[in-house]
């Protein structure tokens, strides 16, 4: 999951991993980190020890000068 900089990342991951892995992606252009975190909060509890959640963000936070004030906590 990430902003527009993550576009195409899932396709590259699929090409790098074997068939045992399922890959899905969510691209939200222009999103700041806090919005991305809010998007996944309901789904984090559904993850197992075999799942990975990758969130790539920050470029839009820097643009808005809010990256220093952002605190993120995900409780698994």
mmCIF file of the N, C-alpha and C atoms, coordinates in Angstrom:
data_MODEL
# 
_entry.id   MODEL 
# 
loop_
_atom_site.group_PDB 
_atom_site.id 
_atom_site.type_symbol 
_atom_site.label_atom_id 
_atom_site.label_alt_id 
_atom_site.label_comp_id 
_atom_site.label_asym_id 
_atom_site.label_entity_id 
_atom_site.label_seq_id 
_atom_site.pdbx_PDB_ins_code 
_atom_site.Cartn_x 
_atom_site.Cartn_y 
_atom_site.Cartn_z 
_atom_site.occupancy 
_atom_site.B_iso_or_equiv 
_atom_site.pdbx_formal_charge 
_atom_site.auth_seq_id 
_atom_site.auth_comp_id 
_atom_site.auth_asym_id 
_atom_site.auth_atom_id 
_atom_site.pdbx_PDB_model_num 
ATOM 1   N N  . UNK A 1 1  ? 0.839  -1.157  0.000   1.00 0.00 ? 1  UNK A N  1 
ATOM 2   C CA . UNK A 1 1  ? 0.000  0.000   0.000   1.00 0.00 ? 1  UNK A CA 1 
ATOM 3   C C  . UNK A 1 1  ? 0.888  1.224   0.000   1.00 0.00 ? 1  UNK A C  1 
ATOM 4   N N  . UNK A 1 2  ? 0.483  2.209   -0.778  1.00 0.00 ? 2  UNK A N  1 
ATOM 5   C CA . UNK A 1 2  ? 1.253  3.439   -0.786  1.00 0.00 ? 2  UNK A CA 1 
ATOM 6   C C  . UNK A 1 2  ? 0.673  4.474   -1.719  1.00 0.00 ? 2  UNK A C  1 
ATOM 7   N N  . UNK A 1 3  ? 1.400  5.555   -1.818  1.00 0.00 ? 3  UNK A N  1 
ATOM 8   C CA . UNK A 1 3  ? 0.981  6.623   -2.712  1.00 0.00 ? 3  UNK A CA 1 
ATOM 9   C C  . UNK A 1 3  ? 1.403  6.278   -4.139  1.00 0.00 ? 3  UNK A C  1 
ATOM 10  N N  . UNK A 1 4  ? 1.339  7.236   -5.021  1.00 0.00 ? 4  UNK A N  1 
ATOM 11  C CA . UNK A 1 4  ? 1.597  6.956   -6.443  1.00 0.00 ? 4  UNK A CA 1 
ATOM 12  C C  . UNK A 1 4  ? 3.004  6.432   -6.712  1.00 0.00 ? 4  UNK A C  1 
ATOM 13  N N  . UNK A 1 5  ? 3.933  6.627   -5.799  1.00 0.00 ? 5  UNK A N  1 
ATOM 14  C CA . UNK A 1 5  ? 5.281  6.101   -5.996  1.00 0.00 ? 5  UNK A CA 1 
ATOM 15  C C  . UNK A 1 5  ? 5.324  4.573   -5.946  1.00 0.00 ? 5  UNK A C  1 
ATOM 16  N N  . UNK A 1 6  ? 4.270  3.953   -5.438  1.00 0.00 ? 6  UNK A N  1 
ATOM 17  C CA . UNK A 1 6  ? 4.208  2.494   -5.344  1.00 0.00 ? 6  UNK A CA 1 
ATOM 18  C C  . UNK A 1 6  ? 3.605  1.850   -6.587  1.00 0.00 ? 6  UNK A C  1 
ATOM 19  N N  . UNK A 1 7  ? 3.170  2.650   -7.531  1.00 0.00 ? 7  UNK A N  1 
ATOM 20  C CA . UNK A 1 7  ? 2.562  2.100   -8.754  1.00 0.00 ? 7  UNK A CA 1 
ATOM 21  C C  . UNK A 1 7  ? 3.546  1.156   -9.443  1.00 0.00 ? 7  UNK A C  1 
ATOM 22  N N  . UNK A 1 8  ? 3.087  -0.047  -9.731  1.00 0.00 ? 8  UNK A N  1 
ATOM 23  C CA . UNK A 1 8  ? 3.922  -1.045  -10.400 1.00 0.00 ? 8  UNK A CA 1 
ATOM 24  C C  . UNK A 1 8  ? 4.730  -1.912  -9.456  1.00 0.00 ? 8  UNK A C  1 
ATOM 25  N N  . UNK A 1 9  ? 4.732  -1.591  -8.184  1.00 0.00 ? 9  UNK A N  1 
ATOM 26  C CA . UNK A 1 9  ? 5.534  -2.347  -7.218  1.00 0.00 ? 9  UNK A CA 1 
ATOM 27  C C  . UNK A 1 9  ? 5.035  -3.787  -7.077  1.00 0.00 ? 9  UNK A C  1 
ATOM 28  N N  . UNK A 1 10 ? 3.719  -3.984  -7.044  1.00 0.00 ? 10 UNK A N  1 
ATOM 29  C CA . UNK A 1 10 ? 3.181  -5.337  -6.895  1.00 0.00 ? 10 UNK A CA 1 
ATOM 30  C C  . UNK A 1 10 ? 3.602  -6.227  -8.064  1.00 0.00 ? 10 UNK A C  1 
ATOM 31  N N  . UNK A 1 11 ? 3.579  -5.685  -9.264  1.00 0.00 ? 11 UNK A N  1 
ATOM 32  C CA . UNK A 1 11 ? 3.991  -6.470  -10.436 1.00 0.00 ? 11 UNK A CA 1 
ATOM 33  C C  . UNK A 1 11 ? 5.459  -6.892  -10.317 1.00 0.00 ? 11 UNK A C  1 
ATOM 34  N N  . UNK A 1 12 ? 6.293  -6.008  -9.803  1.00 0.00 ? 12 UNK A N  1 
ATOM 35  C CA . UNK A 1 12 ? 7.708  -6.355  -9.614  1.00 0.00 ? 12 UNK A CA 1 
ATOM 36  C C  . UNK A 1 12 ? 7.873  -7.406  -8.533  1.00 0.00 ? 12 UNK A C  1 
ATOM 37  N N  . UNK A 1 13 ? 7.058  -7.306  -7.467  1.00 0.00 ? 13 UNK A N  1 
ATOM 38  C CA . UNK A 1 13 ? 7.137  -8.305  -6.397  1.00 0.00 ? 13 UNK A CA 1 
ATOM 39  C C  . UNK A 1 13 ? 6.684  -9.672  -6.906  1.00 0.00 ? 13 UNK A C  1 
ATOM 40  N N  . UNK A 1 14 ? 5.603  -9.705  -7.678  1.00 0.00 ? 14 UNK A N  1 
ATOM 41  C CA . UNK A 1 14 ? 5.109  -10.963 -8.234  1.00 0.00 ? 14 UNK A CA 1 
ATOM 42  C C  . UNK A 1 14 ? 6.182  -11.621 -9.091  1.00 0.00 ? 14 UNK A C  1 
ATOM 43  N N  . UNK A 1 15 ? 6.888  -10.824 -9.868  1.00 0.00 ? 15 UNK A N  1 
ATOM 44  C CA . UNK A 1 15 ? 7.948  -11.354 -10.722 1.00 0.00 ? 15 UNK A CA 1 
ATOM 45  C C  . UNK A 1 15 ? 9.124  -11.888 -9.904  1.00 0.00 ? 15 UNK A C  1 
ATOM 46  N N  . UNK A 1 16 ? 9.308  -11.378 -8.698  1.00 0.00 ? 16 UNK A N  1 
ATOM 47  C CA . UNK A 1 16 ? 10.438 -11.782 -7.862  1.00 0.00 ? 16 UNK A CA 1 
ATOM 48  C C  . UNK A 1 16 ? 10.129 -12.943 -6.929  1.00 0.00 ? 16 UNK A C  1 
ATOM 49  N N  . UNK A 1 17 ? 8.854  -13.167 -6.645  1.00 0.00 ? 17 UNK A N  1 
ATOM 50  C CA . UNK A 1 17 ? 8.469  -14.210 -5.695  1.00 0.00 ? 17 UNK A CA 1 
ATOM 51  C C  . UNK A 1 17 ? 7.972  -15.445 -6.428  1.00 0.00 ? 17 UNK A C  1 
ATOM 52  N N  . UNK A 1 18 ? 8.003  -16.578 -5.726  1.00 0.00 ? 18 UNK A N  1 
ATOM 53  C CA . UNK A 1 18 ? 7.471  -17.788 -6.359  1.00 0.00 ? 18 UNK A CA 1 
ATOM 54  C C  . UNK A 1 18 ? 5.956  -17.859 -6.156  1.00 0.00 ? 18 UNK A C  1 
ATOM 55  N N  . UNK A 1 19 ? 5.357  -18.891 -6.709  1.00 0.00 ? 19 UNK A N  1 
ATOM 56  C CA . UNK A 1 19 ? 3.895  -19.002 -6.757  1.00 0.00 ? 19 UNK A CA 1 
ATOM 57  C C  . UNK A 1 19 ? 3.246  -19.225 -5.389  1.00 0.00 ? 19 UNK A C  1 
ATOM 58  N N  . UNK A 1 20 ? 4.035  -19.488 -4.356  1.00 0.00 ? 20 UNK A N  1 
ATOM 59  C CA . UNK A 1 20 ? 3.465  -19.678 -3.023  1.00 0.00 ? 20 UNK A CA 1 
ATOM 60  C C  . UNK A 1 20 ? 2.906  -18.386 -2.442  1.00 0.00 ? 20 UNK A C  1 
ATOM 61  N N  . UNK A 1 21 ? 3.273  -17.258 -3.009  1.00 0.00 ? 21 UNK A N  1 
ATOM 62  C CA . UNK A 1 21 ? 2.881  -15.971 -2.455  1.00 0.00 ? 21 UNK A CA 1 
ATOM 63  C C  . UNK A 1 21 ? 1.775  -15.321 -3.281  1.00 0.00 ? 21 UNK A C  1 
ATOM 64  N N  . UNK A 1 22 ? 0.807  -14.776 -2.587  1.00 0.00 ? 22 UNK A N  1 
ATOM 65  C CA . UNK A 1 22 ? -0.215 -13.947 -3.224  1.00 0.00 ? 22 UNK A CA 1 
ATOM 66  C C  . UNK A 1 22 ? 0.143  -12.493 -2.929  1.00 0.00 ? 22 UNK A C  1 
ATOM 67  N N  . UNK A 1 23 ? 0.077  -11.667 -3.925  1.00 0.00 ? 23 UNK A N  1 
ATOM 68  C CA . UNK A 1 23 ? 0.421  -10.254 -3.771  1.00 0.00 ? 23 UNK A CA 1 
ATOM 69  C C  . UNK A 1 23 ? -0.771 -9.417  -4.224  1.00 0.00 ? 23 UNK A C  1 
ATOM 70  N N  . UNK A 1 24 ? -1.135 -8.456  -3.429  1.00 0.00 ? 24 UNK A N  1 
ATOM 71  C CA . UNK A 1 24 ? -2.151 -7.492  -3.857  1.00 0.00 ? 24 UNK A CA 1 
ATOM 72  C C  . UNK A 1 24 ? -1.628 -6.105  -3.509  1.00 0.00 ? 24 UNK A C  1 
ATOM 73  N N  . UNK A 1 25 ? -2.153 -5.124  -4.180  1.00 0.00 ? 25 UNK A N  1 
ATOM 74  C CA . UNK A 1 25 ? -1.662 -3.770  -3.929  1.00 0.00 ? 25 UNK A CA 1 
ATOM 75  C C  . UNK A 1 25 ? -2.816 -2.788  -3.859  1.00 0.00 ? 25 UNK A C  1 
ATOM 76  N N  . UNK A 1 26 ? -2.554 -1.717  -3.142  1.00 0.00 ? 26 UNK A N  1 
ATOM 77  C CA . UNK A 1 26 ? -3.472 -0.590  -3.056  1.00 0.00 ? 26 UNK A CA 1 
ATOM 78  C C  . UNK A 1 26 ? -2.636 0.656   -3.294  1.00 0.00 ? 26 UNK A C  1 
ATOM 79  N N  . UNK A 1 27 ? -2.958 1.381   -4.330  1.00 0.00 ? 27 UNK A N  1 
ATOM 80  C CA . UNK A 1 27 ? -2.251 2.619   -4.643  1.00 0.00 ? 27 UNK A CA 1 
ATOM 81  C C  . UNK A 1 27 ? -3.237 3.766   -4.471  1.00 0.00 ? 27 UNK A C  1 
ATOM 82  N N  . UNK A 1 28 ? -2.868 4.707   -3.609  1.00 0.00 ? 28 UNK A N  1 
ATOM 83  C CA . UNK A 1 28 ? -3.720 5.866   -3.345  1.00 0.00 ? 28 UNK A CA 1 
ATOM 84  C C  . UNK A 1 28 ? -2.901 7.122   -3.633  1.00 0.00 ? 28 UNK A C  1 
ATOM 85  N N  . UNK A 1 29 ? -2.921 7.585   -4.866  1.00 0.00 ? 29 UNK A N  1 
ATOM 86  C CA . UNK A 1 29 ? -2.128 8.755   -5.234  1.00 0.00 ? 29 UNK A CA 1 
ATOM 87  C C  . UNK A 1 29 ? -2.459 9.967   -4.352  1.00 0.00 ? 29 UNK A C  1 
ATOM 88  N N  . UNK A 1 30 ? -1.424 10.632  -3.907  1.00 0.00 ? 30 UNK A N  1 
ATOM 89  C CA . UNK A 1 30 ? -1.588 11.841  -3.112  1.00 0.00 ? 30 UNK A CA 1 
ATOM 90  C C  . UNK A 1 30 ? -1.861 11.611  -1.644  1.00 0.00 ? 30 UNK A C  1 
ATOM 91  N N  . UNK A 1 31 ? -1.907 10.356  -1.206  1.00 0.00 ? 31 UNK A N  1 
ATOM 92  C CA . UNK A 1 31 ? -2.226 10.068  0.193   1.00 0.00 ? 31 UNK A CA 1 
ATOM 93  C C  . UNK A 1 31 ? -1.057 10.384  1.111   1.00 0.00 ? 31 UNK A C  1 
ATOM 94  N N  . UNK A 1 32 ? -1.402 10.863  2.292   1.00 0.00 ? 32 UNK A N  1 
ATOM 95  C CA . UNK A 1 32 ? -0.400 11.065  3.340   1.00 0.00 ? 32 UNK A CA 1 
ATOM 96  C C  . UNK A 1 32 ? -0.402 9.815   4.215   1.00 0.00 ? 32 UNK A C  1 
ATOM 97  N N  . UNK A 1 33 ? 0.615  9.643   5.019   1.00 0.00 ? 33 UNK A N  1 
ATOM 98  C CA . UNK A 1 33 ? 0.785  8.437   5.825   1.00 0.00 ? 33 UNK A CA 1 
ATOM 99  C C  . UNK A 1 33 ? -0.415 8.175   6.725   1.00 0.00 ? 33 UNK A C  1 
ATOM 100 N N  . UNK A 1 34 ? -0.912 9.188   7.375   1.00 0.00 ? 34 UNK A N  1 
ATOM 101 C CA . UNK A 1 34 ? -2.042 9.011   8.283   1.00 0.00 ? 34 UNK A CA 1 
ATOM 102 C C  . UNK A 1 34 ? -3.269 8.448   7.588   1.00 0.00 ? 34 UNK A C  1 
ATOM 103 N N  . UNK A 1 35 ? -3.538 8.884   6.382   1.00 0.00 ? 35 UNK A N  1 
ATOM 104 C CA . UNK A 1 35 ? -4.689 8.374   5.616   1.00 0.00 ? 35 UNK A CA 1 
ATOM 105 C C  . UNK A 1 35 ? -4.483 6.911   5.245   1.00 0.00 ? 35 UNK A C  1 
ATOM 106 N N  . UNK A 1 36 ? -3.260 6.547   4.876   1.00 0.00 ? 36 UNK A N  1 
ATOM 107 C CA . UNK A 1 36 ? -2.974 5.153   4.540   1.00 0.00 ? 36 UNK A CA 1 
ATOM 108 C C  . UNK A 1 36 ? -3.150 4.256   5.760   1.00 0.00 ? 36 UNK A C  1 
ATOM 109 N N  . UNK A 1 37 ? -2.687 4.717   6.907   1.00 0.00 ? 37 UNK A N  1 
ATOM 110 C CA . UNK A 1 37 ? -2.826 3.942   8.139   1.00 0.00 ? 37 UNK A CA 1 
ATOM 111 C C  . UNK A 1 37 ? -4.303 3.750   8.470   1.00 0.00 ? 37 UNK A C  1 
ATOM 112 N N  . UNK A 1 38 ? -5.089 4.800   8.352   1.00 0.00 ? 38 UNK A N  1 
ATOM 113 C CA . UNK A 1 38 ? -6.521 4.698   8.617   1.00 0.00 ? 38 UNK A CA 1 
ATOM 114 C C  . UNK A 1 38 ? -7.183 3.693   7.682   1.00 0.00 ? 38 UNK A C  1 
ATOM 115 N N  . UNK A 1 39 ? -6.721 3.627   6.453   1.00 0.00 ? 39 UNK A N  1 
ATOM 116 C CA . UNK A 1 39 ? -7.284 2.699   5.466   1.00 0.00 ? 39 UNK A CA 1 
ATOM 117 C C  . UNK A 1 39 ? -7.101 1.250   5.891   1.00 0.00 ? 39 UNK A C  1 
ATOM 118 N N  . UNK A 1 40 ? -5.973 0.910   6.497   1.00 0.00 ? 40 UNK A N  1 
ATOM 119 C CA . UNK A 1 40 ? -5.681 -0.489  6.828   1.00 0.00 ? 40 UNK A CA 1 
ATOM 120 C C  . UNK A 1 40 ? -6.002 -0.880  8.258   1.00 0.00 ? 40 UNK A C  1 
ATOM 121 N N  . UNK A 1 41 ? -6.321 0.062   9.117   1.00 0.00 ? 41 UNK A N  1 
ATOM 122 C CA . UNK A 1 41 ? -6.537 -0.278  10.528  1.00 0.00 ? 41 UNK A CA 1 
ATOM 123 C C  . UNK A 1 41 ? -7.549 -1.387  10.727  1.00 0.00 ? 41 UNK A C  1 
ATOM 124 N N  . UNK A 1 42 ? -8.642 -1.391  10.006  1.00 0.00 ? 42 UNK A N  1 
ATOM 125 C CA . UNK A 1 42 ? -9.647 -2.431  10.160  1.00 0.00 ? 42 UNK A CA 1 
ATOM 126 C C  . UNK A 1 42 ? -9.197 -3.787  9.671   1.00 0.00 ? 42 UNK A C  1 
ATOM 127 N N  . UNK A 1 43 ? -8.258 -3.817  8.761   1.00 0.00 ? 43 UNK A N  1 
ATOM 128 C CA . UNK A 1 43 ? -7.802 -5.081  8.181   1.00 0.00 ? 43 UNK A CA 1 
ATOM 129 C C  . UNK A 1 43 ? -6.604 -5.686  8.897   1.00 0.00 ? 43 UNK A C  1 
ATOM 130 N N  . UNK A 1 44 ? -5.905 -4.919  9.701   1.00 0.00 ? 44 UNK A N  1 
ATOM 131 C CA . UNK A 1 44 ? -4.695 -5.415  10.361  1.00 0.00 ? 44 UNK A CA 1 
ATOM 132 C C  . UNK A 1 44 ? -5.017 -6.591  11.273  1.00 0.00 ? 44 UNK A C  1 
ATOM 133 N N  . UNK A 1 45 ? -6.145 -6.555  11.950  1.00 0.00 ? 45 UNK A N  1 
ATOM 134 C CA . UNK A 1 45 ? -6.522 -7.645  12.842  1.00 0.00 ? 45 UNK A CA 1 
ATOM 135 C C  . UNK A 1 45 ? -6.779 -8.954  12.121  1.00 0.00 ? 45 UNK A C  1 
ATOM 136 N N  . UNK A 1 46 ? -6.998 -8.910  10.822  1.00 0.00 ? 46 UNK A N  1 
ATOM 137 C CA . UNK A 1 46 ? -7.253 -10.109 10.030  1.00 0.00 ? 46 UNK A CA 1 
ATOM 138 C C  . UNK A 1 46 ? -5.972 -10.788 9.559   1.00 0.00 ? 46 UNK A C  1 
ATOM 139 N N  . UNK A 1 47 ? -4.845 -10.129 9.726   1.00 0.00 ? 47 UNK A N  1 
ATOM 140 C CA . UNK A 1 47 ? -3.570 -10.683 9.260   1.00 0.00 ? 47 UNK A CA 1 
ATOM 141 C C  . UNK A 1 47 ? -3.109 -11.802 10.177  1.00 0.00 ? 47 UNK A C  1 
ATOM 142 N N  . UNK A 1 48 ? -2.385 -12.741 9.605   1.00 0.00 ? 48 UNK A N  1 
ATOM 143 C CA . UNK A 1 48 ? -1.807 -13.839 10.381  1.00 0.00 ? 48 UNK A CA 1 
ATOM 144 C C  . UNK A 1 48 ? -0.293 -13.655 10.421  1.00 0.00 ? 48 UNK A C  1 
ATOM 145 N N  . UNK A 1 49 ? 0.361  -14.565 11.102  1.00 0.00 ? 49 UNK A N  1 
ATOM 146 C CA . UNK A 1 49 ? 1.822  -14.513 11.182  1.00 0.00 ? 49 UNK A CA 1 
ATOM 147 C C  . UNK A 1 49 ? 2.467  -14.800 9.822   1.00 0.00 ? 49 UNK A C  1 
ATOM 148 N N  . UNK A 1 50 ? 1.693  -15.269 8.870   1.00 0.00 ? 50 UNK A N  1 
ATOM 149 C CA . UNK A 1 50 ? 2.207  -15.556 7.531   1.00 0.00 ? 50 UNK A CA 1 
ATOM 150 C C  . UNK A 1 50 ? 1.996  -14.395 6.563   1.00 0.00 ? 50 UNK A C  1 
ATOM 151 N N  . UNK A 1 51 ? 1.404  -13.314 7.030   1.00 0.00 ? 51 UNK A N  1 
ATOM 152 C CA . UNK A 1 51 ? 1.094  -12.173 6.173   1.00 0.00 ? 51 UNK A CA 1 
ATOM 153 C C  . UNK A 1 51 ? 2.094  -11.039 6.379   1.00 0.00 ? 51 UNK A C  1 
ATOM 154 N N  . UNK A 1 52 ? 2.263  -10.264 5.325   1.00 0.00 ? 52 UNK A N  1 
ATOM 155 C CA . UNK A 1 52 ? 3.101  -9.079  5.372   1.00 0.00 ? 52 UNK A CA 1 
ATOM 156 C C  . UNK A 1 52 ? 2.266  -7.903  4.915   1.00 0.00 ? 52 UNK A C  1 
ATOM 157 N N  . UNK A 1 53 ? 2.400  -6.794  5.588   1.00 0.00 ? 53 UNK A N  1 
ATOM 158 C CA . UNK A 1 53 ? 1.770  -5.556  5.166   1.00 0.00 ? 53 UNK A CA 1 
ATOM 159 C C  . UNK A 1 53 ? 2.888  -4.545  4.977   1.00 0.00 ? 53 UNK A C  1 
ATOM 160 N N  . UNK A 1 54 ? 3.013  -4.052  3.775   1.00 0.00 ? 54 UNK A N  1 
ATOM 161 C CA . UNK A 1 54 ? 4.053  -3.080  3.468   1.00 0.00 ? 54 UNK A CA 1 
ATOM 162 C C  . UNK A 1 54 ? 3.368  -1.761  3.150   1.00 0.00 ? 54 UNK A C  1 
ATOM 163 N N  . UNK A 1 55 ? 3.728  -0.741  3.905   1.00 0.00 ? 55 UNK A N  1 
ATOM 164 C CA . UNK A 1 55 ? 3.203  0.604   3.659   1.00 0.00 ? 55 UNK A CA 1 
ATOM 165 C C  . UNK A 1 55 ? 4.386  1.480   3.302   1.00 0.00 ? 55 UNK A C  1 
ATOM 166 N N  . UNK A 1 56 ? 4.319  2.061   2.144   1.00 0.00 ? 56 UNK A N  1 
ATOM 167 C CA . UNK A 1 56 ? 5.383  2.949   1.688   1.00 0.00 ? 56 UNK A CA 1 
ATOM 168 C C  . UNK A 1 56 ? 4.775  4.336   1.507   1.00 0.00 ? 56 UNK A C  1 
ATOM 169 N N  . UNK A 1 57 ? 5.226  5.263   2.306   1.00 0.00 ? 57 UNK A N  1 
ATOM 170 C CA . UNK A 1 57 ? 4.677  6.614   2.224   1.00 0.00 ? 57 UNK A CA 1 
ATOM 171 C C  . UNK A 1 57 ? 5.676  7.608   2.793   1.00 0.00 ? 57 UNK A C  1 
ATOM 172 N N  . UNK A 1 58 ? 5.265  8.835   2.817   1.00 0.00 ? 58 UNK A N  1 
ATOM 173 C CA . UNK A 1 58 ? 6.108  9.873   3.395   1.00 0.00 ? 58 UNK A CA 1 
ATOM 174 C C  . UNK A 1 58 ? 6.372  11.022  2.456   1.00 0.00 ? 58 UNK A C  1 
ATOM 175 N N  . UNK A 1 59 ? 6.370  10.751  1.162   1.00 0.00 ? 59 UNK A N  1 
ATOM 176 C CA . UNK A 1 59 ? 6.693  11.830  0.223   1.00 0.00 ? 59 UNK A CA 1 
ATOM 177 C C  . UNK A 1 59 ? 5.658  12.943  0.266   1.00 0.00 ? 59 UNK A C  1 
ATOM 178 N N  . UNK A 1 60 ? 4.400  12.595  0.448   1.00 0.00 ? 60 UNK A N  1 
ATOM 179 C CA . UNK A 1 60 ? 3.375  13.623  0.531   1.00 0.00 ? 60 UNK A CA 1 
ATOM 180 C C  . UNK A 1 60 ? 3.340  14.285  1.901   1.00 0.00 ? 60 UNK A C  1 
ATOM 181 N N  . UNK A 1 61 ? 3.822  13.595  2.935   1.00 0.00 ? 61 UNK A N  1 
ATOM 182 C CA . UNK A 1 61 ? 3.931  14.206  4.256   1.00 0.00 ? 61 UNK A CA 1 
ATOM 183 C C  . UNK A 1 61 ? 4.994  15.297  4.250   1.00 0.00 ? 61 UNK A C  1 
ATOM 184 N N  . UNK A 1 62 ? 6.104  15.001  3.598   1.00 0.00 ? 62 UNK A N  1 
ATOM 185 C CA . UNK A 1 62 ? 7.197  15.972  3.526   1.00 0.00 ? 62 UNK A CA 1 
ATOM 186 C C  . UNK A 1 62 ? 6.748  17.213  2.778   1.00 0.00 ? 62 UNK A C  1 
ATOM 187 N N  . UNK A 1 63 ? 5.998  16.990  1.714   1.00 0.00 ? 63 UNK A N  1 
ATOM 188 C CA . UNK A 1 63 ? 5.488  18.114  0.931   1.00 0.00 ? 63 UNK A CA 1 
ATOM 189 C C  . UNK A 1 63 ? 4.620  19.030  1.782   1.00 0.00 ? 63 UNK A C  1 
ATOM 190 N N  . UNK A 1 64 ? 3.888  18.439  2.730   1.00 0.00 ? 64 UNK A N  1 
ATOM 191 C CA . UNK A 1 64 ? 2.994  19.228  3.584   1.00 0.00 ? 64 UNK A CA 1 
ATOM 192 C C  . UNK A 1 64 ? 3.658  19.617  4.898   1.00 0.00 ? 64 UNK A C  1 
ATOM 193 N N  . UNK A 1 65 ? 4.922  19.240  5.091   1.00 0.00 ? 65 UNK A N  1 
ATOM 194 C CA . UNK A 1 65 ? 5.697  19.592  6.273   1.00 0.00 ? 65 UNK A CA 1 
ATOM 195 C C  . UNK A 1 65 ? 5.047  19.074  7.553   1.00 0.00 ? 65 UNK A C  1 
ATOM 196 N N  . UNK A 1 66 ? 4.505  17.866  7.509   1.00 0.00 ? 66 UNK A N  1 
ATOM 197 C CA . UNK A 1 66 ? 3.893  17.292  8.697   1.00 0.00 ? 66 UNK A CA 1 
ATOM 198 C C  . UNK A 1 66 ? 4.593  16.023  9.169   1.00 0.00 ? 66 UNK A C  1 
ATOM 199 N N  . UNK A 1 67 ? 5.636  15.613  8.489   1.00 0.00 ? 67 UNK A N  1 
ATOM 200 C CA . UNK A 1 67 ? 6.270  14.332  8.801   1.00 0.00 ? 67 UNK A CA 1 
ATOM 201 C C  . UNK A 1 67 ? 6.834  14.292  10.218  1.00 0.00 ? 67 UNK A C  1 
ATOM 202 N N  . UNK A 1 68 ? 7.295  15.389  10.764  1.00 0.00 ? 68 UNK A N  1 
ATOM 203 C CA . UNK A 1 68 ? 7.855  15.391  12.112  1.00 0.00 ? 68 UNK A CA 1 
ATOM 204 C C  . UNK A 1 68 ? 6.785  15.171  13.173  1.00 0.00 ? 68 UNK A C  1 
ATOM 205 N N  . UNK A 1 69 ? 5.580  15.580  12.905  1.00 0.00 ? 69 UNK A N  1 
ATOM 206 C CA . UNK A 1 69 ? 4.521  15.497  13.896  1.00 0.00 ? 69 UNK A CA 1 
ATOM 207 C C  . UNK A 1 69 ? 3.704  14.225  13.814  1.00 0.00 ? 69 UNK A C  1 
ATOM 208 N N  . UNK A 1 70 ? 4.008  13.365  12.872  1.00 0.00 ? 70 UNK A N  1 
ATOM 209 C CA . UNK A 1 70 ? 3.203  12.178  12.641  1.00 0.00 ? 70 UNK A CA 1 
ATOM 210 C C  . UNK A 1 70 ? 3.686  11.035  13.528  1.00 0.00 ? 70 UNK A C  1 
ATOM 211 N N  . UNK A 1 71 ? 2.773  10.482  14.311  1.00 0.00 ? 71 UNK A N  1 
ATOM 212 C CA . UNK A 1 71 ? 3.076  9.311   15.124  1.00 0.00 ? 71 UNK A CA 1 
ATOM 213 C C  . UNK A 1 71 ? 2.118  8.224   14.708  1.00 0.00 ? 71 UNK A C  1 
ATOM 214 N N  . UNK A 1 72 ? 2.683  7.061   14.445  1.00 0.00 ? 72 UNK A N  1 
ATOM 215 C CA . UNK A 1 72 ? 1.884  5.958   13.955  1.00 0.00 ? 72 UNK A CA 1 
ATOM 216 C C  . UNK A 1 72 ? 2.009  4.797   14.927  1.00 0.00 ? 72 UNK A C  1 
ATOM 217 N N  . UNK A 1 73 ? 0.884  4.241   15.309  1.00 0.00 ? 73 UNK A N  1 
ATOM 218 C CA . UNK A 1 73 ? 0.936  3.031   16.100  1.00 0.00 ? 73 UNK A CA 1 
ATOM 219 C C  . UNK A 1 73 ? -0.106 2.061   15.581  1.00 0.00 ? 73 UNK A C  1 
ATOM 220 N N  . UNK A 1 74 ? 0.347  0.910   15.213  1.00 0.00 ? 74 UNK A N  1 
ATOM 221 C CA . UNK A 1 74 ? -0.520 -0.173  14.797  1.00 0.00 ? 74 UNK A CA 1 
ATOM 222 C C  . UNK A 1 74 ? -0.422 -1.272  15.833  1.00 0.00 ? 74 UNK A C  1 
ATOM 223 N N  . UNK A 1 75 ? -1.540 -1.669  16.369  1.00 0.00 ? 75 UNK A N  1 
ATOM 224 C CA . UNK A 1 75 ? -1.553 -2.755  17.353  1.00 0.00 ? 75 UNK A CA 1 
ATOM 225 C C  . UNK A 1 75 ? -2.027 -4.005  16.644  1.00 0.00 ? 75 UNK A C  1 
ATOM 226 N N  . UNK A 1 76 ? -1.146 -4.981  16.593  1.00 0.00 ? 76 UNK A N  1 
ATOM 227 C CA . UNK A 1 76 ? -1.481 -6.238  15.919  1.00 0.00 ? 76 UNK A CA 1 
ATOM 228 C C  . UNK A 1 76 ? -2.117 -7.185  16.894  1.00 0.00 ? 76 UNK A C  1 
# 
